[in-house]
C-alpha cells in the first residue's frame, strides 16, 4: 500500500504541516520512495485544469509528431503555463514544499512543469526510473523529487501509475545508463515485493523519489487521465533549460523556500508544441 497523509483543512489554512504529518511523509519518501498528500489542491483549481488539459489532448494527438512515451497509450502533456491556469496550490504548494525541503535540504528549486496523460490503450510502459543513481552500482543520496498532481481520480482502470516501493534504493541504473530496468533486476525485485497501482483522488499530490521504479499503465476507459508533473531538486543539482512563463507572472513565483527555474517572455508560449516523444518510433497513424 501507499502511505497517504490526511492533510487537514486547518493545515492548509495555516500553510504549515503538523509535525507528525511531516515526519510520516518524510519517512515514507525515504523508506518507500513515495507518499501521497491527500486533498491539498483546491477542487475548483483542479476542475479548471482538468477541463483545459482534457480539451488539449486532441490537439496533442493531432500533431504529426505526437509526443508519445514508448507507446500510443501515454502522451507527454504540458499544462498551460499562463493565467488563468497558474495556481499557487499546484506550483507552490506549502505542504509539498515542506516535504521537499525536509528531504532535500534548503535551497530547493523546481525546474520542470509538464505531465503525462494516459489515453485509451491496452499498452503499458516498461518498468523504468525517471533517472538513476548518481554513480554506477552505488546507492547515492536523493537529489530529485517528482511531484505529481492528478487532475482526475487516478485508478487502475484509467491508468494509475504502477509503483515499485523501495526500489529507489536499488542500484539497478545510474544517470549514465538506459532508464529501463533490466529484466533480471525486475525478477529479483518481484520476488521481494510486488508492484501495485494506487488509487489517488484528484487534488491529492504524489511525491516520489525520481529513482523509484514505475511504469505507465493501460487506460481502459474512454476518458483521458492527465497528471501534472514537477521536479523539485536539491540546491546542488544542476538543472536544465529554464521553464517559460509570461512576463508579468514574476511575482507569482516568488517564494522564500522554493525557487522556480524560469524565464519570463513577451511572446506567446506554444505549450502544445513543446513536449517531445520519448523512445517512441513514429509509425503511420
Secondary structure as GFF3:
##gff-version 3
##sequence-region A 1 285
A	DSSP	beta_strand	4	5	.	.	.	ID=ss1
A	DSSP	alpha_helix	9	14	.	.	.	ID=ss2
A	DSSP	alpha_helix	19	31	.	.	.	ID=ss3
A	DSSP	beta_strand	34	37	.	.	.	ID=ss4
A	DSSP	alpha_helix	43	62	.	.	.	ID=ss5
A	DSSP	beta_strand	74	76	.	.	.	ID=ss6
A	DSSP	alpha_helix	88	91	.	.	.	ID=ss7
A	DSSP	alpha_helix	94	104	.	.	.	ID=ss8
A	DSSP	beta_strand	109	118	.	.	.	ID=ss9
A	DSSP	beta_strand	144	150	.	.	.	ID=ss10
A	DSSP	beta_strand	162	163	.	.	.	ID=ss11
A	DSSP	three_ten_helix	167	169	.	.	.	ID=ss12
A	DSSP	alpha_helix	183	192	.	.	.	ID=ss13
A	DSSP	beta_strand	196	197	.	.	.	ID=ss14
A	DSSP	beta_strand	205	209	.	.	.	ID=ss15
A	DSSP	beta_strand	214	215	.	.	.	ID=ss16
A	DSSP	beta_strand	225	233	.	.	.	ID=ss17
A	DSSP	beta_strand	243	246	.	.	.	ID=ss18
A	DSSP	three_ten_helix	250	253	.	.	.	ID=ss19
A	DSSP	beta_strand	259	260	.	.	.	ID=ss20
A	DSSP	beta_strand	262	265	.	.	.	ID=ss21
A	DSSP	alpha_helix	271	274	.	.	.	ID=ss22
###
